[in-house]
Amino acid sequence: MYFHIEERQSWIRTGTHTVVFDRDPDFPRFAQDPGGNIQRIVRVWLADPKPVRPYKRAYLGAVMLFANRARLSQLRRMFRTASVHADSSGQSSKHLRRKLITTLRKHICNECKNKT
């Protein structure tokens, strides 16, 4: 059992409620615009490893990162969901939550290092 993590980015201008996701062809142009901010969205699944692709068992949630900080409420929700799915993974909820926070920290810190 491991955590499958997918990360996306979005450009957000809160004054006009404009959101442009990284899969949009215009994203590179908007990303250069200082009138908005880039926000990272990290989505996490509990998964079984497979040879070609992971088998996603349970969606644990998403955390939006701005300036590499996450909202505490989003993290709490993700950890509660992980606790609910701990029995099906054959692990204690405490062990699964500890493993989740370690994985998230490594992912977030590695992404910060890669961008500098």
N, C-alpha and C positions, 0 to 999 in steps of 0.2 A: 504494500500500500504506500502510495506517495501522493504528493500534491502536484497537480497539473496547473501551471500558471500561464495565463495569457495576458499580455499587456498591450494596451492601445493608448493613443494620445488624442487629445482634442484641443482645439484652440477655442477659447471662450472670451467673449466680450460681454460682461455683465450688464453694461449700460443699455445695450440694445437686445439682450437675450439671444445673441448669435453664438451658435456652436457649429464648428466644422471639425469632423472626425478625420483621422489620418488616412482613412481609406478613400476619402474624397479627393479627386484629382487636383482641386484647388488648395489643398492643405499646405503645400510648400510655400505658396504665395502668402497665405494667411499667417503662417508660422513666423514670417519675417515682419509682420505688422506689430509694432509696439503697442497698439491700441487694445490688445487682448493678451491673455495669458495662456501658456501651454499647461495642460493638466494631464497627468497620467492616470489611467484607469487599470487597476490590476484585478483580474478575475481569477478565482481559485476554485478548483474541483478536487475532490477526493477521487483518486484513480488507481486502477490496477495497471501495472506495466504490461504492455503487449509488444511483440516484436516490431510491428510496423507503426501502430498508433496506440496511444493509451486508451484504455476503456474507462470512460468517465462514469463513476458510480453516483456521486452526489455533488451538486453545486453548493459550494459553501458561501459564496457571496462575492461582492466587489468592494474594493476600497479605492477611493479617489485620492490621489496624491497631488498636493500643490506645495511646491518648494520642498518636496520629499517628506512631507508630513501628512499623516492620515487622520481622518476624523475618528475620535475615540468611539463614537456611537456606531460607526461602520465596522470597526474592529470588534467591538463587543458582539454585534449581531453575527459576525462571521464565527467568532469563538463559540457562541451559543449553538449555532448550526453544527459546528464541528463536534460539539459535545453530544448532540442528538444522534449523529451518525457514527459515534465512536464504537458502539456495540457491534454494528454491522462490519466494522473494519477489524474487529478482533483485538482492539486496544482499549486501554482505559481512557476516559475522557481527559484526564490530567496529562497523560503521556501524549495524546494526539494534539492537544492545545499547545503543549510545550514544543512539539515538533513543528507545528504550524507557525508559531511565532519565530522560531529559528529560521525556518525556510523563508518567511516573508522578510526578515531582517537581511538575510544573505542576498535575496533577490533585489531588494531596494538598494542596498549598499553597492552591489555589483553594478547595477544600472547607473548609479551616481558616478562610480569610478570610470565606467565606459564613456561617459559623456564629457569627461574632463580631459 
